[in-house]
Amino acid sequence: MTKFTTFFTENNIEIKNKKFLLAASGGPDSVALLKMLVNFLPNPSEQLIVAHLDHCLRDDSFLESQLLQRLTSALKVKLVEKKWPVELHPQAGVEAKAREYRYAFLAEVGRKYKTDYL
């Protein structure tokens, strides 16, 4: 946690009265970052929005969504979820289109909740 807090200090990142948007996949890295932010922010239930996009590229992708639902509920932070409809998946270039869809989703959530940091 020391390197984490040092990063904010050294980069002059203001946290008081600021909102953070965390793009979470449900994997170990984003879950660890979620827990660190909850422990770091003065008022995480007011300051942290977790955004999860289910790309629907795997049959079991819903499991990450379920994990994040349980975790954010237990941590008392807001979770915003969306699915990328399978009918919008292109025949080729899926990764690039998935990235575009994800970035648009994150921009939409950031605007809606007036977040300061992503």
C-alpha positions as CSV (number, residue, x, y, z in Angstrom):
1,M,0.0,0.0,0.0
2,T,3.0,2.3,0.5
3,K,3.9,2.5,-3.2
4,F,0.2,3.0,-3.9
5,T,-0.1,6.0,-1.6
6,T,3.3,7.4,-2.7
7,F,2.1,7.4,-6.3
8,F,-0.8,9.7,-5.4
9,T,1.5,12.0,-3.4
10,E,4.4,12.2,-5.9
11,N,2.0,12.9,-8.7
12,N,0.0,15.5,-6.8
13,I,-3.3,13.6,-7.3
14,E,-5.9,15.3,-5.1
15,I,-8.3,12.8,-3.5
16,K,-10.4,14.9,-1.2
17,N,-13.8,15.6,-2.7
18,K,-12.8,13.8,-6.0
19,K,-14.6,11.0,-7.7
20,F,-12.8,8.0,-9.1
21,L,-14.0,5.7,-11.9
22,L,-12.5,2.2,-11.8
23,A,-12.8,0.1,-14.9
24,A,-12.9,-3.4,-13.5
25,S,-12.7,-6.7,-15.4
26,G,-13.3,-8.9,-12.4
27,G,-9.8,-10.3,-12.7
28,P,-7.3,-10.3,-9.9
29,D,-5.6,-7.0,-10.8
30,S,-8.8,-5.0,-10.9
31,V,-10.1,-6.7,-7.7
32,A,-6.9,-5.8,-5.9
33,L,-7.0,-2.2,-7.2
34,L,-10.7,-2.0,-6.0
35,K,-9.8,-3.1,-2.5
36,M,-6.8,-0.7,-2.4
37,L,-8.9,2.2,-3.4
38,V,-11.6,1.4,-0.9
39,N,-9.0,1.3,1.8
40,F,-7.3,4.5,0.5
41,L,-10.1,6.9,-0.2
42,P,-11.6,8.8,2.7
43,N,-15.2,8.1,1.6
44,P,-15.2,5.3,-1.0
45,S,-19.0,4.9,-1.1
46,E,-19.3,8.5,-2.3
47,Q,-16.0,8.7,-4.2
48,L,-15.7,5.5,-6.1
49,I,-17.7,4.2,-9.1
50,V,-16.8,0.7,-10.5
51,A,-17.6,0.2,-14.1
52,H,-17.8,-3.3,-15.6
53,L,-18.4,-4.1,-19.3
54,D,-19.2,-7.8,-20.1
55,H,-17.9,-8.2,-23.6
56,C,-19.9,-11.5,-23.9
57,L,-16.9,-13.1,-25.7
58,R,-16.8,-16.1,-23.4
59,D,-19.7,-18.4,-22.2
60,D,-18.6,-17.9,-18.6
61,S,-18.0,-14.1,-18.7
62,F,-21.0,-13.6,-16.4
63,L,-18.9,-15.0,-13.6
64,E,-16.8,-11.8,-13.4
65,S,-20.0,-9.8,-13.3
66,Q,-21.3,-11.9,-10.4
67,L,-18.0,-11.5,-8.5
68,L,-18.1,-7.7,-8.9
69,Q,-21.7,-7.6,-7.8
70,R,-20.9,-9.4,-4.6
71,L,-17.7,-7.5,-3.9
72,T,-19.1,-4.0,-4.6
73,S,-22.2,-4.8,-2.5
74,A,-20.0,-5.9,0.4
75,L,-17.7,-2.9,0.1
76,K,-20.7,-0.5,-0.3
77,V,-19.5,1.1,-3.6
78,K,-21.5,1.7,-6.7
79,L,-21.3,-0.7,-9.6
80,V,-22.3,0.2,-13.1
81,E,-22.6,-2.7,-15.6
82,K,-23.3,-3.1,-19.3
83,K,-23.2,-5.9,-21.8
84,W,-21.8,-5.7,-25.3
85,P,-24.6,-7.3,-27.3
86,V,-23.4,-10.3,-29.3
87,E,-25.2,-9.0,-32.4
88,L,-22.9,-6.0,-32.4
89,H,-19.8,-8.2,-32.5
90,P,-18.0,-7.8,-35.8
91,Q,-16.8,-10.8,-37.9
92,A,-13.2,-9.5,-37.8
93,G,-11.4,-7.0,-35.6
94,V,-13.3,-8.0,-32.4
95,E,-10.5,-6.7,-30.0
96,A,-10.4,-3.3,-31.6
97,K,-14.2,-3.0,-31.6
98,A,-14.4,-4.3,-28.0
99,R,-11.9,-1.6,-27.0
100,E,-13.9,1.1,-28.7
101,Y,-17.2,0.0,-27.1
102,R,-15.5,-0.2,-23.7
103,Y,-14.0,3.3,-24.0
104,A,-17.3,4.7,-25.0
105,F,-19.0,3.0,-22.0
106,L,-16.4,4.4,-19.6
107,A,-16.8,7.9,-21.1
108,E,-20.5,7.6,-20.7
109,V,-20.3,6.5,-17.0
110,G,-17.6,9.2,-16.3
111,R,-19.9,11.9,-17.6
112,K,-23.0,10.6,-15.9
113,Y,-21.4,10.4,-12.4
114,K,-19.1,13.4,-13.0
115,T,-15.9,11.5,-12.1
116,D,-12.6,13.3,-11.9
117,Y,-10.3,10.4,-12.5
118,L,-10.4,7.1,-14.4
